[in-house]
């Protein structure tokens, strides 16, 4: 089984990191420093090599140092067979805005073009609210995982979002159109949205079925077999014709609201412990064990389908877990390249790790 690595990275004008050139080990890399110094920024720069959006929900322009109008990330990545160079440009100029990527000697394209070239799994404190938080968090978790496994899903989802935005604009401004023009335009949107929604549903269902099996196994071991968890996907519909039918049936509600009130953009995944809804009844410890199982399952699914061990990014998450869960997590990511950020390096007693100190955006190996 191939392992994925980041061998080195160069950062220029990335958030508060004006300039950095770093080499990493293939084992555990510990990033330490006080809060607000730039530890998460370094973790984030590695995550962006997947071609996905920031796991922090940041806009592209937020990734650029305030004193510049562009940022650059250049990384040398590798597996057990090949080395690759990934270059990311994040621009906010009059002539160029957004993220662009270049893979090896290829031409520069939009950043999503490098999806499937580099694999990693990120685990940060925000993920600890996956169970108790809003449905959008669980959808984002599933969709983000699918995008790495099936890069084509990104295009499907972006096209869906484009049609949904156009439909919402039509609904918001419906009084500007004649009845015939409104109905014909809405039907075009509904048919396209239904077709794309069916593709999204199939991939979500496939992934959630895999997640259920693997996360259950991890949770069973964490809880010493005392408890069992289940994931219940609540799809908007399950057939393309049913997607279209339900979208049409919601027209009156949509017009009154001024936006699309139903669809795959409102789906949820419910999680149960021994038959009880975990969002309502699970303790904080149980919720964290569920999320831990989900993130480990995410890594396993990626490894199984893409046949590669992903890089693991742990952004200040160990401090949020008790000693037992810390040990369980570290045991189950052994053999992979790992990046761990922490305010207190003494909390992480890892003799074989390489350590980096981040202070005011400057990074040094210690």
C-alpha positions as CSV (number, residue, x, y, z in Angstrom):
1,X,0.0,0.0,0.0
2,X,1.5,3.4,-1.1
3,X,1.9,6.2,1.4
4,X,1.3,9.8,0.6
5,X,3.9,12.3,1.8
6,X,4.7,16.0,1.8
7,X,8.5,16.2,1.4
8,X,8.8,19.9,1.4
9,X,6.8,23.1,1.2
10,X,7.6,26.8,0.3
11,X,5.2,29.5,1.4
12,X,5.1,33.1,0.3
13,X,2.6,35.7,1.6
14,X,0.3,32.9,2.9
15,X,-1.8,34.5,5.7
16,X,0.7,35.7,8.4
17,X,3.5,33.5,7.0
18,X,5.4,35.9,4.7
19,X,8.1,33.4,3.8
20,X,9.0,29.8,4.8
21,X,10.9,26.9,3.4
22,X,10.4,23.6,5.2
23,X,11.4,20.0,4.9
24,X,9.3,17.3,6.6
25,X,9.9,13.8,7.8
26,X,7.8,10.9,6.7
27,X,6.6,10.2,10.2
28,X,5.2,12.6,12.8
29,X,5.7,16.3,12.4
30,X,4.8,18.4,15.4
31,X,4.0,22.1,14.9
32,X,4.1,24.0,18.2
33,X,3.8,27.6,19.3
34,X,1.4,29.9,21.2
35,X,-2.1,30.6,19.9
36,X,-2.4,33.0,17.0
37,X,1.1,32.5,15.7
38,X,0.3,30.6,12.5
39,X,0.3,26.9,13.4
40,X,-3.1,26.3,11.8
41,X,-2.0,28.4,8.8
42,X,0.7,25.8,8.1
43,X,-1.7,22.9,8.5
44,X,-4.1,24.7,6.1
45,X,-1.5,25.2,3.4
46,X,-1.0,21.5,3.3
47,X,-4.7,20.8,3.1
48,X,-5.0,23.2,0.1
49,X,-2.8,20.8,-1.9
50,X,-5.8,18.6,-2.3
51,X,-7.5,21.2,-4.4
52,X,-10.4,21.6,-1.9
53,X,-11.5,24.8,-0.2
54,X,-10.1,25.7,3.2
55,X,-11.4,23.5,6.0
56,X,-11.7,26.8,8.0
57,X,-14.4,28.1,5.5
58,X,-12.2,31.0,4.5
59,X,-12.5,32.9,1.3
60,X,-9.6,32.8,-1.1
61,X,-8.7,36.5,-0.5
62,X,-8.4,35.7,3.3
63,X,-5.5,33.3,2.5
64,X,-3.3,36.2,1.3
65,X,-1.1,38.3,3.6
66,X,-2.5,41.7,4.2
67,X,0.5,43.4,2.7
68,X,0.3,41.5,-0.6
69,X,-2.2,40.7,-3.4
70,X,-1.1,37.2,-4.0
71,X,0.1,34.1,-2.1
72,X,2.1,31.1,-3.3
73,X,2.4,27.5,-2.1
74,X,5.0,25.2,-3.7
75,X,5.1,21.7,-2.4
76,X,7.1,18.5,-3.3
77,X,4.8,15.6,-2.6
78,X,5.5,11.9,-3.1
79,X,4.2,8.4,-2.7
80,X,6.3,5.2,-2.6
81,X,6.8,5.4,-6.4
82,X,6.7,9.0,-7.7
83,X,7.5,12.6,-6.7
84,X,5.3,15.4,-7.8
85,X,5.4,19.2,-7.7
86,X,2.3,21.1,-6.8
87,X,2.2,24.9,-7.2
88,X,-0.7,27.0,-5.9
89,X,-1.3,30.6,-6.7
90,X,-3.9,32.5,-4.8
91,X,-4.5,35.9,-6.4
92,X,-6.6,39.0,-5.6
93,X,-5.7,41.5,-8.3
94,X,-7.7,43.4,-10.8
95,X,-6.6,41.0,-13.5
96,X,-6.7,37.7,-11.6
97,X,-8.7,36.5,-8.6
98,X,-9.0,33.1,-7.0
99,X,-6.9,29.9,-6.7
100,X,-4.9,28.4,-9.5
101,X,-2.8,25.3,-9.6
102,X,0.0,23.8,-11.6
103,X,0.9,20.1,-11.4
104,X,4.5,19.2,-12.4
105,X,5.1,20.7,-15.9
106,X,1.4,21.1,-16.7
107,X,-0.3,24.3,-17.5
108,X,-1.9,26.5,-14.8
109,X,-5.6,25.8,-14.2
110,X,-8.1,26.4,-11.5
111,X,-7.2,24.8,-8.2
112,X,-9.9,22.1,-8.4
113,X,-7.9,20.6,-11.2
114,X,-5.4,19.0,-8.8
115,X,-8.1,17.1,-6.9
116,X,-7.0,13.4,-6.8
117,X,-3.3,14.3,-7.0
118,X,-2.7,14.5,-3.3
119,X,-4.6,12.9,-0.4
120,X,-5.0,13.9,3.2
121,X,-7.5,13.9,6.1
122,X,-7.8,16.8,8.4
123,X,-9.2,16.6,12.0
124,X,-9.7,20.0,13.8
125,X,-11.8,21.2,16.8
126,X,-14.7,22.3,14.5
127,X,-15.2,18.6,13.6
128,X,-16.0,17.8,17.2
129,X,-19.4,19.4,16.7
130,X,-20.3,17.1,13.8
131,X,-22.7,15.1,15.9
132,X,-24.4,18.0,17.8
133,X,-24.1,20.7,15.1
134,X,-26.3,21.6,12.1
135,X,-27.0,19.3,9.2
136,X,-24.8,21.5,7.0
137,X,-21.7,20.3,9.0
138,X,-22.5,16.6,8.3
139,X,-23.2,17.3,4.6
140,X,-19.9,19.2,4.3
141,X,-18.0,16.3,5.9
142,X,-19.5,13.8,3.5
143,X,-19.2,15.9,0.4
144,X,-15.6,16.9,1.2
145,X,-14.6,13.2,1.7
146,X,-16.3,12.3,-1.6
147,X,-14.5,15.1,-3.5
148,X,-11.1,13.5,-2.7
149,X,-12.2,10.0,-3.7
150,X,-14.1,11.1,-6.9
151,X,-12.7,14.4,-8.2
152,X,-15.6,14.5,-10.8
153,X,-18.0,15.0,-7.9
154,X,-16.6,18.5,-7.5
155,X,-17.8,19.5,-11.0
156,X,-21.2,17.8,-10.4
157,X,-21.6,19.7,-7.1
158,X,-20.5,23.1,-8.5
159,X,-22.8,22.7,-11.4
160,X,-25.6,21.9,-9.0
161,X,-24.8,25.0,-7.0
162,X,-24.8,27.2,-10.1
163,X,-28.3,26.0,-11.1
164,X,-29.6,26.4,-7.6
165,X,-28.3,29.9,-7.4
166,X,-30.0,30.7,-10.7
167,X,-33.2,29.2,-9.5
168,X,-33.1,31.1,-6.3
169,X,-32.5,34.4,-8.3
170,X,-35.6,33.5,-10.4
171,X,-37.7,32.9,-7.4
172,X,-36.6,36.0,-5.6
173,X,-37.4,38.1,-8.7
174,X,-40.4,36.1,-9.9
175,X,-42.6,39.3,-10.3
176,X,-40.4,40.5,-13.1
177,X,-41.3,37.7,-15.4
178,X,-44.5,36.7,-17.2
179,X,-46.2,33.5,-15.9
180,X,-45.2,31.6,-19.0
181,X,-41.6,32.8,-18.9
182,X,-41.3,32.0,-15.2
183,X,-42.8,28.5,-15.5
184,X,-40.6,27.5,-18.5
185,X,-37.4,28.8,-17.0
186,X,-38.2,27.2,-13.6
187,X,-38.8,23.9,-15.3
188,X,-35.4,24.0,-17.0
189,X,-33.8,24.6,-13.6
190,X,-35.8,21.9,-11.9
191,X,-34.9,19.3,-14.6
192,X,-31.2,20.1,-14.4
193,X,-31.2,20.2,-10.6
194,X,-33.1,16.9,-10.4
195,X,-30.5,15.1,-12.7
196,X,-27.6,16.5,-10.7
197,X,-29.3,15.8,-7.3
198,X,-29.7,12.1,-8.3
199,X,-25.9,11.9,-9.0
200,X,-25.2,13.6,-5.6
201,X,-27.6,11.2,-3.9
202,X,-25.9,8.1,-5.3
203,X,-22.4,9.2,-4.2
204,X,-23.6,10.3,-0.8
205,X,-25.4,7.0,-0.2
206,X,-22.4,4.9,-1.4
207,X,-20.1,6.9,1.0
208,X,-22.5,6.8,4.0
209,X,-22.9,3.0,3.6
210,X,-19.1,2.6,3.8
211,X,-18.8,5.1,6.6
212,X,-21.5,3.3,8.7
213,X,-19.6,0.0,8.5
214,X,-16.1,1.4,9.3
215,X,-17.1,4.0,11.9
216,X,-19.2,1.3,13.7
217,X,-16.1,-0.9,14.0
218,X,-14.0,1.9,15.4
219,X,-16.6,3.1,17.9
220,X,-17.1,-0.5,19.0
221,X,-13.4,-0.7,19.9
222,X,-13.4,2.7,21.6
223,X,-16.4,1.8,23.7
224,X,-15.1,-1.7,24.4
225,X,-18.2,-3.1,22.8
226,X,-20.6,-1.5,25.3
227,X,-22.4,0.6,22.7
228,X,-23.4,0.5,19.0
229,X,-23.8,3.4,16.6
230,X,-25.8,3.7,13.4
231,X,-25.9,6.3,10.6
232,X,-29.2,7.1,8.9
233,X,-29.1,9.0,5.7
234,X,-32.2,11.1,5.1
235,X,-32.3,11.7,1.4
236,X,-34.6,14.2,-0.3
237,X,-35.5,11.5,-2.9
238,X,-34.0,8.3,-4.3
239,X,-35.0,8.4,-8.0
240,X,-34.4,11.1,-10.6
241,X,-38.1,11.4,-11.4
242,X,-38.9,11.7,-7.7
243,X,-36.4,14.5,-7.4
244,X,-38.1,16.4,-10.2
245,X,-41.6,15.7,-8.9
246,X,-40.8,17.0,-5.4
247,X,-39.1,20.1,-6.8
248,X,-42.1,20.9,-8.9
249,X,-44.5,20.3,-5.9
250,X,-42.6,22.8,-3.8
251,X,-43.1,25.7,-6.3
252,X,-45.7,27.6,-4.3
253,X,-43.7,27.4,-1.1
254,X,-40.5,28.4,-3.0
255,X,-42.2,31.5,-4.5
256,X,-43.5,32.6,-1.1
257,X,-40.0,32.1,0.5
258,X,-38.1,33.5,-2.5
259,X,-35.7,30.6,-2.6
260,X,-35.7,26.8,-3.0
261,X,-37.0,25.4,0.2
262,X,-36.1,21.7,-0.4
263,X,-33.5,19.5,-2.1
264,X,-30.2,17.8,-1.5
265,X,-28.8,21.0,-0.1
266,X,-31.0,20.4,3.0
267,X,-30.4,16.7,3.6
268,X,-29.1,15.3,6.8
269,X,-27.4,12.2,8.3
270,X,-28.7,11.2,11.7
271,X,-26.5,9.3,14.1
272,X,-27.8,6.9,16.8
273,X,-26.3,5.3,19.8
274,X,-28.1,2.1,20.8
275,X,-31.2,3.4,19.0
276,X,-31.2,6.9,20.6
277,X,-30.5,10.0,18.6
278,X,-26.9,11.0,19.4
279,X,-27.5,14.7,18.8
280,X,-30.0,14.8,21.7
281,X,-28.8,12.0,24.1
282,X,-25.1,11.4,23.6
283,X,-22.6,12.8,26.2
284,X,-19.7,14.9,25.1
285,X,-17.4,12.0,25.5
286,X,-19.6,9.8,23.3
287,X,-19.9,12.5,20.7
288,X,-16.2,12.8,20.5
289,X,-15.8,9.1,20.2
290,X,-18.2,9.1,17.3
291,X,-16.3,11.8,15.5
292,X,-13.0,10.1,16.1
293,X,-14.5,6.9,14.6
294,X,-15.8,9.0,11.6
295,X,-12.4,10.6,10.9
296,X,-10.5,7.2,11.2
297,X,-13.2,5.7,8.9
298,X,-12.7,8.6,6.4
299,X,-9.0,7.7,6.2
300,X,-9.7,4.0,5.8
301,X,-12.3,4.6,3.0
302,X,-9.9,6.9,1.1
303,X,-7.1,4.2,1.5
304,X,-9.4,1.4,0.3
305,X,-10.8,3.2,-2.8
306,X,-7.7,5.2,-3.9
307,X,-5.2,2.6,-2.7
308,X,-3.0,5.1,-0.9
309,X,-2.5,6.1,2.8
310,X,-3.4,9.8,3.1
311,X,-1.4,12.3,5.1
312,X,-3.1,13.0,8.5
313,X,-3.5,16.6,9.7
314,X,-4.4,17.0,13.4
315,X,-5.0,20.7,14.0
316,X,-4.9,21.3,17.8
317,X,-7.3,18.4,18.3
318,X,-5.4,16.3,20.7
319,X,-5.9,18.9,23.5
320,X,-9.7,18.4,23.0
321,X,-9.4,14.6,23.6
322,X,-8.8,12.8,26.8
323,X,-5.7,10.6,27.2
324,X,-7.5,7.4,26.2
325,X,-8.8,8.9,23.0
326,X,-5.5,10.5,22.2
327,X,-3.7,7.2,22.5
328,X,-6.4,5.4,20.4
329,X,-6.1,8.1,17.6
330,X,-2.3,8.0,17.5
331,X,-2.2,4.1,17.5
332,X,-4.6,4.1,14.5
333,X,-2.6,6.5,12.4
334,X,0.7,4.8,12.9
335,X,2.7,4.3,9.7
336,X,1.3,7.4,8.0
337,X,2.8,10.9,7.7
338,X,1.2,13.0,10.4
339,X,1.1,16.7,11.1
340,X,0.1,17.7,14.7
341,X,-0.3,21.3,15.8
342,X,-0.3,21.9,19.6
343,X,0.2,24.8,21.9
344,X,2.2,22.6,24.3
345,X,4.8,20.3,22.7
346,X,5.3,18.5,26.0
347,X,1.7,17.1,25.7
348,X,3.0,15.0,22.8
349,X,5.6,12.6,23.9
350,X,6.8,11.3,20.5
351,X,10.5,10.6,20.5
352,X,10.6,10.0,16.7
353,X,8.9,13.2,15.7
354,X,10.3,16.3,14.0
355,X,9.3,19.5,15.7
356,X,8.7,23.0,14.4
357,X,8.2,26.3,16.3
358,X,5.9,28.9,14.9
359,X,6.2,32.5,16.2
360,X,4.7,35.5,14.6
361,X,4.4,33.7,11.2
362,X,8.1,32.6,11.3
363,X,8.8,28.8,11.4
364,X,11.9,27.0,12.4
365,X,12.8,23.4,12.9
366,X,13.8,22.8,16.6
